[in-house]
Amino acid sequence: MFSVSELLESKGHSLAFFSMEHMENTVSEWNRYFVKHVDYNVRHNLKEQIEILKKTLYSREAEKKLLRLLDDFSPDVAHIHNFNHQLTPSILFALRRKNVPIVMTMHDYKLVCSSYSMLNHGHICELCKGRRFYNCLRTKCHKDSFSKSLLATIESYLHHHILNSYKFIKYFICPSKFIMDKVQDMGLKGKFVHIPNFVDTENLKVAEKQKQPTFVFWGRLSYEKGIHTLVEAMRGLSAKLVIVGDGQIKAEIEKKIKQGNAGNIRLLGYLKDNNLFNKIREAHIAVIPSEWYENNPISILEAFALGIPVIGSRIGGIPELVKDGETGLLFEHGNVKDLRNKIIKLLSEPDKVLQMGKNARALAEKEYNADLHYERLMKVYNDAIAMNRRCPKICLNSMGP
């Protein structure tokens, strides 16, 4: 969302933001409209739980505050991102009331899966296909909690079957062809358009590498990202692996690295901006070992822009980016042996790695650059605002900072 907003501002558009309060939010004139942050990870008393339940299903606060913002900033189109729970689909009714056309970028599977990820206790799940959201409660798939799964189930039925909230969205922007096909197959109705994520190829430059072969992973440390599989595959090899990130399984990964012959693996924790990209530049090969339906990972595009090929799991939208043998290699997700074999293969073919890196950089420059993304985005905006000829003001929203 921030990348898109910077791109739009660079092209002369006026933007307003609508989100929730958070200590890490960027300070702007729009912060005064933001809804109060609710922390779902702490214990609440019964009265607080009832209030949270109401706010999670339909936030009157978000609806009222967005209406105030729309009175002060009259956008030609609203581009929404993740909004469930903190903002809720109440914002769709506010936008509809003000006759603002809505487009939405699909970052996850929330509109077809009550628990967002299409994972059920660590395994790929499509039980809710055809709006059968009761399966979320039946299997307690949302954080292995009856109460949280009940809330997620009620939320899905409320907005799909009773309020029909998502009918107001004119276009669903899908970063991958996979998510576009999958959400429609799961039963979501509407207009869909495929617009991949983009990467700033102008500022991300290829750098010289260290002599010792180095692999890198960066991102959220959670089970579906396949970090356990990656650590097992790298154990005992001569090449180094650098893991950059933080998350719920950080302690587990640290313990796993200490056990056995894994001295070639370093866990650096969270890095961002130049600190992150300077570390990535040192690597020869990136590994994206995801074990869920990845959408259109920006980490892959960042690696490509830096001239780094990717070993990626053959799942979700990853194969749309990683062309096997051209910009990297694909392996069967969750298969330690297959991943290890692909790592060893590239270790034995340094010239091949170099050529793949060049191919990856060329692909990023040609297919995933900012100007092409802007062109694709404006086609959707212009259609959504019914051929409005003015340079549009854009209203964006997000869940977090």
DRENDO-1510 file (C-alpha; in Angstrom, 1 decimal, always signed):
<recs>
REC; n; res; u; v; w
REC; 1; MET; +0.0; +0.0; +0.0 .
REC; 2; PHE; +2.8; +2.4; +0.8 .
REC; 3; SER; +4.6; +1.6; -2.4 .
REC; 4; VAL; +1.4; +2.3; -4.4 .
REC; 5; SER; +0.7; +5.5; -2.5 .
REC; 6; GLU; +4.3; +6.8; -3.2 .
REC; 7; LEU; +3.8; +5.8; -6.9 .
REC; 8; LEU; +0.5; +7.7; -7.1 .
REC; 9; GLU; +1.9; +10.8; -5.4 .
REC; 10; SER; +4.9; +10.8; -7.8 .
REC; 11; LYS; +2.4; +11.0; -10.7 .
REC; 12; GLY; +0.6; +14.0; -9.2 .
REC; 13; HIS; -2.5; +12.4; -7.5 .
REC; 14; SER; -3.9; +13.6; -4.2 .
REC; 15; LEU; -4.3; +10.9; -1.5 .
REC; 16; ALA; -6.1; +10.4; +1.8 .
REC; 17; PHE; -5.6; +7.5; +4.1 .
REC; 18; PHE; -8.0; +5.7; +6.4 .
REC; 19; SER; -6.7; +3.1; +8.9 .
REC; 20; MET; -6.5; +2.3; +12.6 .
REC; 21; GLU; -4.5; +4.0; +15.3 .
REC; 22; HIS; -1.0; +2.5; +15.9 .
REC; 23; MET; +2.2; +3.7; +17.5 .
REC; 24; GLU; +4.1; +3.0; +14.4 .
REC; 25; ASN; +1.8; +4.8; +12.0 .
REC; 26; THR; +3.2; +7.5; +9.8 .
REC; 27; VAL; +2.1; +10.9; +11.0 .
REC; 28; SER; -0.2; +12.7; +8.6 .
REC; 29; GLU; -3.2; +15.0; +8.5 .
REC; 30; TRP; -5.4; +12.0; +8.2 .
REC; 31; ASN; -4.5; +10.3; +11.5 .
REC; 32; ARG; -7.3; +12.2; +13.3 .
REC; 33; TYR; -9.9; +10.1; +11.4 .
REC; 34; PHE; -8.4; +6.7; +12.3 .
REC; 35; VAL; -10.3; +4.2; +14.4 .
REC; 36; LYS; -9.1; +3.1; +17.9 .
REC; 37; HIS; -6.7; +0.1; +17.8 .
REC; 38; VAL; -8.1; -3.1; +19.3 .
REC; 39; ASP; -5.5; -5.6; +20.5 .
REC; 40; TYR; -6.9; -9.1; +20.0 .
REC; 41; ASN; -3.9; -10.8; +21.6 .
REC; 42; VAL; -4.6; -9.7; +25.2 .
REC; 43; ARG; -7.2; -10.9; +27.6 .
REC; 44; HIS; -10.4; -8.8; +27.9 .
REC; 45; ASN; -13.2; -8.9; +30.5 .
REC; 46; LEU; -16.8; -9.9; +29.5 .
REC; 47; LYS; -17.9; -6.3; +28.9 .
REC; 48; GLU; -14.9; -5.6; +26.7 .
REC; 49; GLN; -15.4; -8.8; +24.8 .
REC; 50; ILE; -19.0; -7.9; +23.9 .
REC; 51; GLU; -17.8; -4.5; +22.7 .
REC; 52; ILE; -15.0; -6.0; +20.7 .
REC; 53; LEU; -17.5; -8.5; +19.2 .
REC; 54; LYS; -19.7; -5.7; +17.9 .
REC; 55; LYS; -16.8; -3.7; +16.6 .
REC; 56; THR; -15.4; -6.7; +14.8 .
REC; 57; LEU; -18.6; -7.6; +13.0 .
REC; 58; TYR; -19.6; -4.0; +12.0 .
REC; 59; SER; -17.7; -1.0; +13.2 .
REC; 60; ARG; -20.0; +2.0; +13.6 .
REC; 61; GLU; -16.9; +4.0; +14.6 .
REC; 62; ALA; -15.1; +3.2; +11.3 .
REC; 63; GLU; -18.3; +4.0; +9.4 .
REC; 64; LYS; -18.8; +7.4; +11.1 .
REC; 65; LYS; -15.1; +8.4; +10.9 .
REC; 66; LEU; -14.8; +7.5; +7.3 .
REC; 67; LEU; -17.9; +9.5; +6.4 .
REC; 68; ARG; -16.3; +12.5; +8.1 .
REC; 69; LEU; -13.1; +12.0; +6.1 .
REC; 70; LEU; -15.2; +11.7; +2.9 .
REC; 71; ASP; -16.8; +15.0; +3.7 .
REC; 72; ASP; -13.4; +16.7; +4.0 .
REC; 73; PHE; -11.8; +14.8; +1.1 .
REC; 74; SER; -14.0; +13.9; -1.8 .
REC; 75; PRO; -12.2; +11.0; -3.6 .
REC; 76; ASP; -12.9; +9.9; -7.1 .
REC; 77; VAL; -12.1; +6.3; -6.2 .
REC; 78; ALA; -11.3; +4.3; -3.0 .
REC; 79; HIS; -8.6; +1.7; -3.2 .
REC; 80; ILE; -9.0; -0.6; -0.2 .
REC; 81; HIS; -6.6; -3.3; +1.2 .
REC; 82; ASN; -7.0; -5.3; +4.4 .
REC; 83; PHE; -9.9; -4.0; +6.4 .
REC; 84; ASN; -11.6; -6.8; +8.3 .
REC; 85; HIS; -11.7; -6.8; +12.1 .
REC; 86; GLN; -10.2; -3.4; +12.8 .
REC; 87; LEU; -12.2; -1.5; +10.2 .
REC; 88; THR; -14.8; -4.1; +9.1 .
REC; 89; PRO; -16.9; -4.0; +5.9 .
REC; 90; SER; -18.8; -1.1; +7.5 .
REC; 91; ILE; -16.4; +1.1; +5.5 .
REC; 92; LEU; -17.9; -0.3; +2.3 .
REC; 93; PHE; -21.4; +1.1; +3.3 .
REC; 94; ALA; -19.9; +4.5; +4.1 .
REC; 95; LEU; -18.2; +4.6; +0.6 .
REC; 96; ARG; -21.4; +3.5; -1.1 .
REC; 97; ARG; -23.4; +6.2; +0.8 .
REC; 98; LYS; -21.1; +8.8; -0.7 .
REC; 99; ASN; -21.1; +7.2; -4.1 .
REC; 100; VAL; -17.4; +6.5; -4.2 .
REC; 101; PRO; -16.4; +3.6; -6.5 .
REC; 102; ILE; -14.4; +0.9; -4.7 .
REC; 103; VAL; -11.6; -1.3; -5.9 .
REC; 104; MET; -9.9; -3.8; -3.6 .
REC; 105; THR; -6.5; -5.5; -3.8 .
REC; 106; MET; -6.7; -9.1; -2.7 .
REC; 107; HIS; -3.8; -9.7; -0.3 .
REC; 108; ASP; -5.2; -12.9; +1.2 .
REC; 109; TYR; -8.2; -15.3; +1.1 .
REC; 110; LYS; -10.3; -13.6; +3.8 .
REC; 111; LEU; -13.3; -13.2; +1.5 .
REC; 112; VAL; -13.5; -17.0; +0.8 .
REC; 113; CYS; -11.8; -18.3; +4.0 .
REC; 114; SER; -12.9; -17.2; +7.5 .
REC; 115; SER; -9.3; -17.7; +8.8 .
REC; 116; TYR; -7.6; -15.8; +5.9 .
REC; 117; SER; -5.0; -18.4; +4.9 .
REC; 118; MET; -6.8; -21.4; +3.6 .
REC; 119; LEU; -4.8; -23.4; +6.1 .
REC; 120; ASN; -6.5; -25.8; +8.6 .
REC; 121; HIS; -4.1; -26.7; +11.4 .
REC; 122; GLY; -1.1; -26.3; +9.1 .
REC; 123; HIS; -2.6; -28.1; +6.1 .
REC; 124; ILE; -4.1; -26.6; +2.9 .
REC; 125; CYS; -7.9; -26.5; +3.3 .
REC; 126; GLU; -10.8; -25.7; +0.9 .
REC; 127; LEU; -13.6; -26.9; +3.1 .
REC; 128; CYS; -15.3; -23.5; +3.0 .
REC; 129; LYS; -15.7; -23.7; -0.8 .
REC; 130; GLY; -19.2; -22.5; -1.9 .
REC; 131; ARG; -19.6; -20.3; +1.3 .
REC; 132; ARG; -19.7; -23.3; +3.6 .
REC; 133; PHE; -18.1; -21.2; +6.4 .
REC; 134; TYR; -19.5; -23.4; +9.2 .
REC; 135; ASN; -16.5; -25.6; +8.6 .
REC; 136; CYS; -14.3; -23.0; +10.2 .
REC; 137; LEU; -16.2; -23.5; +13.5 .
REC; 138; ARG; -16.5; -27.2; +13.0 .
REC; 139; THR; -12.7; -27.7; +12.8 .
REC; 140; LYS; -11.7; -24.7; +15.0 .
REC; 141; CYS; -9.3; -23.7; +12.2 .
REC; 142; HIS; -8.9; -20.1; +13.3 .
REC; 143; LYS; -6.0; -20.1; +15.7 .
REC; 144; ASP; -7.3; -23.4; +17.1 .
REC; 145; SER; -9.8; -21.5; +19.1 .
REC; 146; PHE; -13.6; -22.2; +19.4 .
REC; 147; SER; -14.5; -18.6; +20.3 .
REC; 148; LYS; -12.3; -17.0; +17.6 .
REC; 149; SER; -13.5; -19.6; +15.0 .
REC; 150; LEU; -17.1; -18.8; +16.0 .
REC; 151; LEU; -16.6; -15.1; +15.6 .
REC; 152; ALA; -14.9; -15.6; +12.2 .
REC; 153; THR; -17.8; -17.8; +11.1 .
REC; 154; ILE; -20.4; -15.4; +12.2 .
REC; 155; GLU; -18.6; -12.6; +10.4 .
REC; 156; SER; -18.4; -14.5; +7.1 .
REC; 157; TYR; -22.1; -15.3; +7.2 .
REC; 158; LEU; -23.1; -11.8; +8.2 .
REC; 159; HIS; -21.3; -10.1; +5.3 .
REC; 160; HIS; -21.8; -12.7; +2.6 .
REC; 161; HIS; -25.3; -14.0; +3.3 .
REC; 162; ILE; -27.1; -11.2; +5.2 .
REC; 163; LEU; -25.6; -7.8; +4.4 .
REC; 164; ASN; -24.0; -8.9; +1.1 .
REC; 165; SER; -21.4; -6.3; +1.9 .
REC; 166; TYR; -18.9; -7.1; -0.9 .
REC; 167; LYS; -21.3; -6.4; -3.7 .
REC; 168; PHE; -20.2; -2.7; -3.5 .
REC; 169; ILE; -16.6; -3.6; -4.7 .
REC; 170; LYS; -16.4; -2.8; -8.4 .
REC; 171; TYR; -13.1; -4.5; -9.0 .
REC; 172; PHE; -11.0; -7.1; -7.2 .
REC; 173; ILE; -7.4; -6.5; -8.1 .
REC; 174; CYS; -5.5; -9.8; -7.9 .
REC; 175; PRO; -1.7; -9.7; -7.7 .
REC; 176; SER; -1.5; -13.3; -9.0 .
REC; 177; LYS; -3.4; -15.3; -11.5 .
REC; 178; PHE; -3.6; -18.0; -8.8 .
REC; 179; ILE; -5.5; -16.0; -6.3 .
REC; 180; MET; -7.8; -14.7; -9.0 .
REC; 181; ASP; -8.7; -18.2; -10.1 .
REC; 182; LYS; -8.8; -19.6; -6.6 .
REC; 183; VAL; -11.2; -17.1; -5.0 .
REC; 184; GLN; -13.6; -17.5; -8.0 .
REC; 185; ASP; -13.4; -21.2; -7.7 .
REC; 186; MET; -14.2; -20.9; -4.0 .
REC; 187; GLY; -17.3; -18.9; -4.8 .
REC; 188; LEU; -16.5; -15.2; -4.7 .
REC; 189; LYS; -18.5; -13.2; -7.3 .
REC; 190; GLY; -17.6; -9.9; -8.9 .
REC; 191; LYS; -15.2; -8.4; -11.5 .
REC; 192; PHE; -11.6; -9.5; -11.3 .
REC; 193; VAL; -8.4; -8.1; -12.9 .
REC; 194; HIS; -4.9; -9.4; -12.6 .
REC; 195; ILE; -2.3; -6.8; -11.7 .
REC; 196; PRO; +1.0; -8.1; -10.3 .
REC; 197; ASN; +2.8; -6.3; -7.5 .
REC; 198; PHE; +5.7; -4.2; -8.6 .
REC; 199; VAL; +9.3; -3.4; -7.5 .
REC; 200; ASP; +11.4; -0.3; -7.5 .
REC; 201; THR; +14.0; -1.4; -10.0 .
REC; 202; GLU; +15.4; +2.1; -10.2 .
REC; 203; ASN; +16.6; +2.1; -6.5 .
REC; 204; LEU; +17.4; -1.6; -6.1 .
REC; 205; LYS; +20.7; -2.3; -7.9 .
REC; 206; VAL; +22.7; -5.5; -8.3 .
REC; 207; ALA; +25.7; -5.7; -6.1 .
REC; 208; GLU; +28.9; -7.7; -5.9 .
REC; 209; LYS; +28.7; -11.0; -4.0 .
REC; 210; GLN; +30.8; -12.5; -1.3 .
REC; 211; LYS; +33.0; -15.4; -2.5 .
REC; 212; GLN; +31.4; -18.0; -0.2 .
REC; 213; PRO; +28.0; -19.1; -1.6 .
REC; 214; THR; +25.2; -17.6; +0.6 .
REC; 215; PHE; +21.5; -18.2; +0.6 .
REC; 216; VAL; +19.0; -15.8; +2.1 .
REC; 217; PHE; +15.4; -15.9; +3.4 .
REC; 218; TRP; +13.6; -12.8; +4.6 .
REC; 219; GLY; +10.0; -12.4; +5.8 .
REC; 220; ARG; +7.6; -13.4; +8.6 .
REC; 221; LEU; +8.7; -16.3; +10.7 .
REC; 222; SER; +5.6; -18.4; +10.8 .
REC; 223; TYR; +4.8; -22.0; +10.1 .
REC; 224; GLU; +3.3; -21.5; +6.7 .
REC; 225; LYS; +6.5; -19.9; +5.4 .
REC; 226; GLY; +8.3; -23.2; +5.5 .
REC; 227; ILE; +11.3; -22.1; +7.6 .
REC; 228; HIS; +11.5; -25.5; +9.4 .
REC; 229; THR; +11.8; -27.2; +6.0 .
REC; 230; LEU; +14.5; -24.7; +4.9 .
REC; 231; VAL; +16.6; -25.2; +8.0 .
REC; 232; GLU; +16.5; -29.0; +7.7 .
REC; 233; ALA; +17.5; -28.7; +4.0 .
REC; 234; MET; +20.5; -26.5; +4.8 .
REC; 235; ARG; +21.8; -28.5; +7.7 .
REC; 236; GLY; +25.4; -29.6; +7.3 .
REC; 237; LEU; +26.0; -27.9; +3.9 .
REC; 238; SER; +29.1; -25.8; +3.2 .
REC; 239; ALA; +27.0; -22.8; +2.1 .
REC; 240; LYS; +25.7; -20.2; +4.5 .
REC; 241; LEU; +22.0; -19.4; +5.1 .
REC; 242; VAL; +21.0; -16.1; +6.5 .
REC; 243; ILE; +17.4; -15.8; +7.8 .
REC; 244; VAL; +16.1; -12.2; +8.3 .
REC; 245; GLY; +12.8; -11.7; +10.1 .
REC; 246; ASP; +10.8; -12.1; +13.2 .
REC; 247; GLY; +7.6; -13.8; +14.2 .
REC; 248; GLN; +5.8; -16.4; +16.2 .
REC; 249; ILE; +8.2; -19.3; +15.7 .
REC; 250; LYS; +11.5; -17.3; +16.1 .
REC; 251; ALA; +12.4; -19.2; +19.3 .
REC; 252; GLU; +11.7; -22.5; +17.7 .
REC; 253; ILE; +13.9; -21.7; +14.7 .
REC; 254; GLU; +16.7; -20.5; +17.1 .
REC; 255; LYS; +16.5; -23.8; +19.0 .
REC; 256; LYS; +16.5; -25.8; +15.7 .
REC; 257; ILE; +19.6; -24.0; +14.5 .
REC; 258; LYS; +21.4; -24.8; +17.7 .
REC; 259; GLN; +20.6; -28.5; +17.5 .
REC; 260; GLY; +22.8; -30.7; +15.4 .
REC; 261; ASN; +25.0; -29.6; +12.5 .
REC; 262; ALA; +23.5; -26.2; +11.6 .
REC; 263; GLY; +26.4; -23.8; +12.3 .
REC; 264; ASN; +26.1; -22.5; +8.7 .
REC; 265; ILE; +22.8; -20.9; +9.5 .
REC; 266; ARG; +22.4; -17.4; +11.1 .
REC; 267; LEU; +19.1; -15.8; +12.3 .
REC; 268; LEU; +19.5; -12.0; +12.2 .
REC; 269; GLY; +16.0; -10.9; +13.4 .
REC; 270; TYR; +14.1; -8.1; +11.9 .
REC; 271; LEU; +15.7; -5.6; +9.5 .
REC; 272; LYS; +14.1; -3.0; +7.2 .
REC; 273; ASP; +14.9; -0.5; +4.4 .
REC; 274; ASN; +18.6; -0.2; +3.5 .
REC; 275; ASN; +19.7; -2.5; +6.3 .
REC; 276; LEU; +17.6; -5.3; +4.9 .
REC; 277; PHE; +18.5; -4.8; +1.2 .
REC; 278; ASN; +22.2; -4.4; +2.0 .
REC; 279; LYS; +22.1; -7.8; +3.7 .
REC; 280; ILE; +20.1; -9.4; +0.8 .
REC; 281; ARG; +22.6; -8.0; -1.7 .
REC; 282; GLU; +25.3; -10.1; -0.2 .
REC; 283; ALA; +23.5; -13.4; -1.0 .
REC; 284; HIS; +23.8; -15.4; -4.2 .
REC; 285; ILE; +20.4; -17.2; -4.0 .
REC; 286; ALA; +17.1; -16.5; -2.2 .
REC; 287; VAL; +14.9; -19.2; -0.9 .
REC; 288; ILE; +11.1; -18.9; -0.6 .
REC; 289; PRO; +10.0; -22.2; +0.9 .
REC; 290; SER; +6.3; -21.4; +1.6 .
REC; 291; GLU; +3.8; -24.1; +2.4 .
REC; 292; TRP; +0.6; -22.2; +1.8 .
REC; 293; TYR; -1.1; -20.5; -1.2 .
REC; 294; GLU; +1.3; -17.6; -1.6 .
REC; 295; ASN; -0.1; -14.8; -3.6 .
REC; 296; ASN; +2.5; -12.7; -5.4 .
REC; 297; PRO; +5.4; -12.5; -2.9 .
REC; 298; ILE; +7.1; -9.1; -3.1 .
REC; 299; SER; +10.2; -10.7; -1.6 .
REC; 300; ILE; +10.7; -12.6; -4.9 .
REC; 301; LEU; +10.4; -9.4; -6.9 .
REC; 302; GLU; +12.9; -7.7; -4.6 .
REC; 303; ALA; +15.3; -10.6; -5.1 .
REC; 304; PHE; +14.9; -10.4; -8.9 .
REC; 305; ALA; +15.5; -6.6; -8.9 .
REC; 306; LEU; +18.8; -7.3; -7.0 .
REC; 307; GLY; +19.8; -9.9; -9.6 .
REC; 308; ILE; +19.3; -12.8; -7.2 .
REC; 309; PRO; +17.6; -16.0; -8.5 .
REC; 310; VAL; +15.0; -17.8; -6.3 .
REC; 311; ILE; +14.5; -21.3; -5.2 .
REC; 312; GLY; +10.7; -21.4; -4.5 .
REC; 313; SER; +8.1; -23.9; -3.6 .
REC; 314; ARG; +5.8; -25.0; -6.3 .
REC; 315; ILE; +2.6; -23.6; -4.7 .
REC; 316; GLY; +0.2; -20.7; -5.1 .
REC; 317; GLY; +1.5; -17.8; -7.2 .
REC; 318; ILE; +5.2; -18.6; -6.8 .
REC; 319; PRO; +5.5; -20.5; -10.1 .
REC; 320; GLU; +4.2; -17.5; -11.9 .
REC; 321; LEU; +7.3; -15.6; -10.9 .
REC; 322; VAL; +10.0; -18.3; -10.6 .
REC; 323; LYS; +10.5; -19.8; -14.0 .
REC; 324; ASP; +12.1; -23.2; -13.4 .
REC; 325; GLY; +15.6; -23.2; -14.9 .
REC; 326; GLU; +15.4; -19.5; -16.0 .
REC; 327; THR; +14.9; -17.2; -12.9 .
REC; 328; GLY; +15.4; -20.0; -10.3 .
REC; 329; LEU; +14.3; -23.5; -9.4 .
REC; 330; LEU; +11.0; -24.9; -8.1 .
REC; 331; PHE; +10.6; -27.7; -5.5 .
REC; 332; GLU; +7.8; -29.6; -3.9 .
REC; 333; HIS; +6.6; -27.6; -0.9 .
REC; 334; GLY; +7.4; -29.2; +2.4 .
REC; 335; ASN; +9.8; -31.7; +0.8 .
REC; 336; VAL; +13.2; -31.4; +2.6 .
REC; 337; LYS; +14.9; -33.8; +0.2 .
REC; 338; ASP; +13.7; -32.0; -2.9 .
REC; 339; LEU; +14.7; -28.6; -1.6 .
REC; 340; ARG; +18.1; -29.9; -0.5 .
REC; 341; ASN; +18.7; -31.4; -3.9 .
REC; 342; LYS; +17.9; -28.0; -5.6 .
REC; 343; ILE; +20.3; -26.2; -3.2 .
REC; 344; ILE; +23.1; -28.6; -4.0 .
REC; 345; LYS; +22.4; -28.4; -7.7 .
REC; 346; LEU; +22.9; -24.6; -7.7 .
REC; 347; LEU; +25.9; -24.8; -5.5 .
REC; 348; SER; +27.5; -26.9; -8.3 .
REC; 349; GLU; +26.6; -24.5; -11.1 .
REC; 350; PRO; +27.8; -21.0; -10.2 .
REC; 351; ASP; +27.7; -19.9; -13.8 .
REC; 352; LYS; +24.0; -21.0; -14.0 .
REC; 353; VAL; +23.3; -19.0; -10.9 .
REC; 354; LEU; +24.8; -15.9; -12.4 .
REC; 355; GLN; +22.8; -16.3; -15.6 .
REC; 356; MET; +19.6; -16.9; -13.7 .
REC; 357; GLY; +20.3; -13.7; -11.7 .
REC; 358; LYS; +20.6; -11.7; -14.9 .
REC; 359; ASN; +17.4; -13.3; -16.3 .
REC; 360; ALA; +15.6; -12.4; -13.0 .
REC; 361; ARG; +16.8; -8.8; -13.1 .
REC; 362; ALA; +15.7; -8.4; -16.8 .
REC; 363; LEU; +12.2; -9.9; -15.9 .
REC; 364; ALA; +11.8; -7.4; -13.1 .
REC; 365; GLU; +12.7; -4.5; -15.3 .
REC; 366; LYS; +10.3; -5.6; -18.1 .
REC; 367; GLU; +7.3; -7.0; -16.3 .
REC; 368; TYR; +7.2; -5.7; -12.7 .
REC; 369; ASN; +8.4; -2.1; -13.0 .
REC; 370; ALA; +6.5; +0.9; -11.4 .
REC; 371; ASP; +5.4; +2.5; -14.7 .
REC; 372; LEU; +3.7; -0.6; -16.0 .
REC; 373; HIS; +2.0; -1.1; -12.6 .
REC; 374; TYR; +0.8; +2.5; -12.7 .
REC; 375; GLU; -0.6; +2.0; -16.2 .
REC; 376; ARG; -2.5; -1.1; -15.3 .
REC; 377; LEU; -3.8; +0.5; -12.1 .
REC; 378; MET; -5.1; +3.6; -13.8 .
REC; 379; LYS; -7.0; +1.5; -16.3 .
REC; 380; VAL; -8.9; +0.0; -13.4 .
REC; 381; TYR; -9.4; +3.3; -11.6 .
REC; 382; ASN; -10.6; +5.0; -14.8 .
REC; 383; ASP; -13.1; +2.3; -15.4 .
REC; 384; ALA; -14.2; +2.4; -11.8 .
REC; 385; ILE; -14.9; +6.1; -11.9 .
REC; 386; ALA; -16.8; +5.8; -15.2 .
REC; 387; MET; -14.3; +7.6; -17.4 .
REC; 388; ASN; -13.8; +10.5; -15.0 .
REC; 389; ARG; -11.3; +12.7; -16.9 .
REC; 390; ARG; -10.0; +14.6; -13.8 .
REC; 391; CYS; -6.7; +13.5; -12.3 .
REC; 392; PRO; -8.3; +11.5; -9.5 .
REC; 393; LYS; -7.9; +11.9; -5.8 .
REC; 394; ILE; -7.2; +8.5; -4.2 .
REC; 395; CYS; -8.3; +7.2; -0.8 .
REC; 396; LEU; -6.4; +4.2; +0.5 .
REC; 397; ASN; -6.9; +2.2; +3.6 .
REC; 398; SER; -4.9; -0.4; +5.5 .
REC; 399; MET; -5.2; -2.5; +8.6 .
REC; 400; GLY; -1.9; -1.5; +10.3 .
REC; 401; PRO; +0.9; +1.0; +10.3 .
</recs>
